[in-house]
Amino acid sequence: MPDTQTPQQQPLLDSQFLARLEQLELVSRKIFMGRMKGERRSKKKGQSVEFADYRNYVIGDDLRHLDWNLFARLERLFIRLFMEEEDLHFYVLIDNSLSMDFGKPTKLHFAKQVAAALGFIGLVNMDRVVIEAFNDRLTQSLPAIRGRRSLFRLLDFLRKIEPAGPSDLKRALRGFSLKCSGKGIVVLLSDFMDKNGYEEALRYLVARQLDIYVIQILSQEEIEPEIVGDLKLVDIEDEDMAEITVSGPLLKRYKQNLAAYRAGIHEFCTRRGASYLFTSNQVPFDRLVMTYLRQRGLVK
């Protein structure tokens, strides 16, 4: 029998794609320098099992870390330094404002699929995965989870995210920056349909010194509208209305403005060390993860 389920009713991830995702890992460009036993190793020197370097002994150092063999050869006191192990925190921020409830599949469903795939990669590699949904504030939070067994919690949380409310990127990302404590990667999934802009909002993420990936998701109808004639447009979030006559020149100007808006986000992100990726809801999300995000260096 043919599959009559809508995209929103189908599983976010299928078993074949999960098997492919198991071979990948998330990579931070800023903070971490390696892997050991499924954990991340930071550039800080601390106390763990892997030797890193020496430094001169100073009064007050722990005598247990003196290298007596080196003292016997050089007659100088040295302290052994070790790599400090540190977990990677992986944050996914999903815009669930009403404007995301558009397209087939909806932009929100597409964002959930991307979040599920990246979250699973993090869980398999024992990273700490945190998911936050937001509109004009943080609306739903999945506290840090880790390990393959947490996949059901991740998928269940994502399924329950529903479109609601207006968008306010600035307020939502400010709220996230105040509660965020770990170092690592943040992926922001949004259509950026916010009349107040994105600059001040993204500055909150930049200030946290996180490894930032901004993914803008639009529906194909928003990228290539096929409407014509006299129309009354109603904003789904604030019910603002506008009466327009759609013509060829107007559609051309719309596309030019959209291209300029996308270019502005790209330039803003690039100047601040963040990665920007634009996608349509018609791009297979597995290709986005396996190809485009690999090219950006988020996964390998």
N, C-alpha and C positions, 0 to 999 in steps of 0.2 A: 504493500500500500504506500502511496506517496506520503511524504512528510508534510503534514498540514500545519505544523507549529510555526508561529511567527518567530523572527530572530530573537525577540525578547523572551520567548518561552523555551528556547533551546539552551542546553548547557553552555556555560561560559567557556569551558575548555573541554575538548574531547580527549580520550585516552591516548590516541596516536600523537597528538600535539604535546601532551604532557611528557611523553617519552622523549621527544625532541628537546623539550625545555630542560630536561634533567642534565643534559650535556653542557649547559651554559652556566655562567656565573655573572654577577653584577660587579662592575669595576668602578671604583672611585678614582678620579684623576688627581684629586687634591690631597687626600689624607692618608691613604694606606699604601704600603709598599710591598705587600706580599701575602701569602697564604700559608697556614700551617695547621693541619688537622682540622680543616673546616673553619678555622677562625682567622681573623684579620690581625696583622701585626702593625702596630703604629710606629711612627718615626721616633717617638719618645723612647728614652732609655729607662727601663724599669727593672723589675725583678720577676723573671720567669725562667723557663728552662733552656732557652737558646742564647748562647753567648753572642755578644755583639762587638764589644770593644773594651779598652782599658782607659782609665784616667788616673791622674796622680791622687794619692791618698791625702785627705785633709782631716784635721782633728774633728771628731764627731761622726765620721763615717762608720758604718757597720763593719766591725773587724772580721765578721764571718765571710766577707766578700774579698778579703785580701788574697792576693795570689802569692803564696809563699815560695812556690817554685821560681817565679820571676824575681822575687826578692833575693833568693839564693844566688841567682846568676848576676843580677845587676846591683844588688844591695840598695835598692830603692823600693818604696812601697807603692803598689798599684792596686786599684779597686777594679774588680771585674764588673762590666756592665752587660745587661741582657736586654733582649727585645721584649717590650711590654705588649702583651696580647690585648687586643681591643676589638670589640664587636663592631660590625658595620651596621649602622641604623639606616634603614631604607624606608623613606616616607613617600606615600602616594596621596596626592590631594586631588579629589574628584569634584568637579563642579556639578552640582545637582539642581541648579536653578532651572526655572521653567523653560528657558530658551534651549536647554539641552534636550528637551523632549520633542525633538523634531528630526525628521528624516527616517528612512528605512534602510538599515536599522537606525534607531535613534542615536544621536550623538552620545547620549548617556550610556546606552548599551555598549556602544563601541568603546567608550572610556572604561567601562567595567571589564570588558574583555582584555584590554591592554593591562589594566591593573591586576587582573587575575593572573595573567601570564608572567608579568614581572614579579608579582608577589610570590608565585610558586618558585621561581628561580631563586629568590632570596631565601625562602623557607628551606629548600633542598640544601642550600649552602650554609645553613645555620645563622643567617643574618637576622637581625631584629626587624621585623616588618610591621609598619604602622600605616593604617589607612584612615584618612579623614575625608568626609564629605562636607561640602560647604555650599551655601548660596550667598546670603548677605552676612553670614556668620558660619562658624563650624556647627554643623547640624548633627552629625553622627561620627563616632570615633570607635575604631577598633584598636585597643591598646596593643602594645608590642607583643607579637607572637613569633615563635621560631620553631623550626623543625617540620619535617614532612607531615607529621600527624596533625598539624594545625591547618592543613589545606581546607578541611571541611569548614572550619570557623571562618576562614578567609572568604570562601565562596558563599557561605550563608550570609555573611555580612554584606557582601556586594549585591546579592540578589535582593536584599531588603531595602536598598537605597532607591528611593522614589523621587521623581522630579517635584520640586516645590519651591515657591517663593522667588523673590527677585534676586539679582546678583549684586554683590558689593565686594569686589576683589580686595580692595584696600582693607576693609574691616575684617574680612575673613582671614587674609594672610597675616594681618597684624595679630589676630588671635592665635594663629598657628605659631608665629615666631615667639610669642610669649610663653607658650607651653612646651615648645620643642627644646629638648635638652641634649640629645645625642648628636654626635658628628656623623656625617655620612652623605647620603644621596637623597634628593627630593625630586619627584616627578610631578609636575603640575599638568593636569588634564582639563582643558576648558575650551569653550568656543570664543572666549574673550569678548562676549557681547555685553559689555558693561559701559554705560554712557559716561561713567566717571573716569574711564581710561584704565591703564595698566601700570604706568610708571611708578607711582608711589607704592602700589601693591607689591610689585616685584622687588622694590628696594628693601622690603622687610626680609625677603628670602636672601638677598645678597648680603645683608647685614649679619645673617646667621652663619656666614662662611660655609654654606653647604655646597655640595656639588649639584648644580641646578640643571634640570632638563624641563623645558617648557614645550608642551605638545598642544598645538592649537588644532581643534577638530571642528570642521564645518561639514554640513550636508552638501550633497551635490547640487541641490536646488538653490542653496545659498551661493555657491560658487558660479553656477551657470543657470541663472533663473530663466524660466521659459514663459513668464507671465507677460501679457500685453493688455492694452486697453485701460479704461478708467477703473480704478480700484480704491477701496478704502482699506488701509492697512492698520491693524491694531497690534500694539506691542503686547506680547503674551505675558510679560512680567509686570508692567505698570499700567496697561490698558491705554497708553497714549495712542491717539489716532492721527492719521494723516491721509488725505485724499490726494491721489496722484494719477497722472496719465502716463502709462508705461509706453515708451517709444524706443526705437533703436538708439538714438543719441543718449537717452536717459540710461539705458542698460549699459551702454559703453562707458558712460561716466561712473556708473555704479562699479563696474569691474575695475576701472582705474583707481577708484577710491579704495576698494578692497585690496588691490595689489599694493597700494601705498601703505595701508594699515598693516598688512602682513610684513612689508619691508621694514616698517618702523619698529615692530616688535623684534624682528630678527636683529636689526642694528643695535637696539637697546640691550638685548641679551648678549650679543657678541662682545660688545664693549665692556661688559662686566663679567666675562668669563663663563657665561651660561650658554647652554646649547638650546637652540630653537628648532623645532620641527613642525612643519605644517602638513596636515593630512586631511583627506576626504573620508567620509564614512563609507565610501565605496572601495577604498583600499582594503584588501584583506588584512585583518589585524595581525594574523600570523606573519605576513610579509613585513609589516611594520616592525614587529619585534625581531624576527630572524634576520632581516636584511638592513632596514634603515637604522634601527637602534644599534645594530652591530657596527655599522659604518660610523655612527656618532661616538662609538666607544663605550656605551653604557653596558653592553653585554659582550661577552666573548666566549 
